[in-house]
Amino acid sequence: MASNKELLAIREAATPRGVGTQTTVFADKAKNAEIWDVEGNRYIDIAAGIAVVNTGHNHPRVVAAVKAQLDRFSHTCFQVVPYDVYVRLAERLNSLAPGDTPKKTMFLTTGAEAVENAIKISRKFTGRSAVIAFGGAFHGRTLMCLALTGKVVPYKAGFGPFPAEVFHVPYRIDYHGVTVEDSLAALENLFKSDVEPSRVAAMIIEPVQGEGGFYQAPAEFLQALRRLCDEHGIVMIADEIQTGFARTGKLFAMEHSGVEPDLMTVAKSLAGGFPLSGVIGKADIMDFTDPGGLGGTYGGPPLSCAAGLAVLEVIEEEKLCDKALAIGESIRAWATETQAEHDCIGDIRITGAMCAIEFVKGGDANSPDADLVKRVAAEALANGVIFLTCGVRGNVIRFLPPLTIEPELLDEALAVLRNAIVAVKSRG
Ligand SMILES: Cc1ncc(COP(=O)(O)O)c(C=O)c1O
């Protein structure tokens, strides 16, 4: 088999730089929370393919479901000849989504497509055009999703112009001095200075910001947004693409607040590593569009829908919500202890197993240390653990292990990360 170096040379010659990769090793095989590269080196995976394999790499139940579906057929196009796994998964998700209002679900393939469709559905339903999103948000890389995204470099810079009628307000981030009141005041101001609420079709929010830095929206914030949306007839969209499917200790992160969104976008861990996304929403809103207005050739592929049904069974049977909470508590204990020794850890954020530590200089929230984060993540990788970074300032290390990770592997990964912090700091 070719070496990492040989494959890297091909990658550099054959694929564009814009599709950046966080590591320069090439995967050969993976099992649960471990990946082996083409040279046989083993890595503990604390990225889970960016929160995709919550059920671990190659969960036997998921693999068996996909193999069984592959023996039946792999593609008919749902809009030509529909199939059982699509409608059964939709039915299941409708019953699991937060709130009592009857739901309907449509499937696509990527998270960005789900967000695009949620906006389309909201515009059709309301007959309005404007959309409100939040600073630091990440909703995907298509042009509408980029318009909604609240981070310029590397996502938006140079790719404009973006679709019009998108407005941003600050997300509540205590650590950076933005309170719930500040955020709500900015919204009220937006309605006075930029767009009248009667022109707003939708408001889209991540219940815990992902790429933005793992900041959680508290229940009172989401409840206040719900009230505002109700008052003005605005469709409330919860983007659960990164937070969904037991990651935060609930099946959906919105459950922490008791708020029922009108629409929810889901993707990533829904199908345990197979491409699948969806919009789950209140039936009257979802049904407003006439046949043909929604869909796509590959929307809801049969292999992925079969995987999705297996993932939901695994989450329930293996009690992955409880496991997410336990993982979060282990990481909290480790991070608190590490912070006591290293003032470069400015903030610790734990929502189930969606955890992050924010690196700053001299304990000062306003002095982000992105360089340290880059070097620490590289050092951890050199010692066999894959960590992802994030944050609008690039100064956050995020923890997204498979929820099925063996506790001793998690401990090993955390020990490597602490050693990496010590090693990098000692080099100055
Ligand atoms: C909250 C959120 N929304 C949307 C997306 C876009 O999903 P995809 O990369 O599958 O298009 C992501 C991806 O990271 C995400 O975290």
The ligand as an ORCA input file, in Angstrom:
! r2SCAN-3c Opt
* xyz 0 1
  C     -24.487     23.317     12.585
  C     -24.110     22.915     11.191
  N     -24.930     23.215     10.166
  C     -24.635     22.865      8.906
  C     -23.474     22.193      8.596
  C     -23.174     21.824      7.183
  O     -23.228     20.433      7.008
  P     -22.505     19.762      5.742
  O     -21.044     19.951      5.914
  O     -22.934     18.318      5.802
  O     -23.041     20.458      4.530
  C     -22.576     21.873      9.625
  C     -21.302     21.205      9.342
  O     -20.351     21.212     10.102
  C     -22.907     22.244     10.955
  O     -22.087     21.972     11.988
*
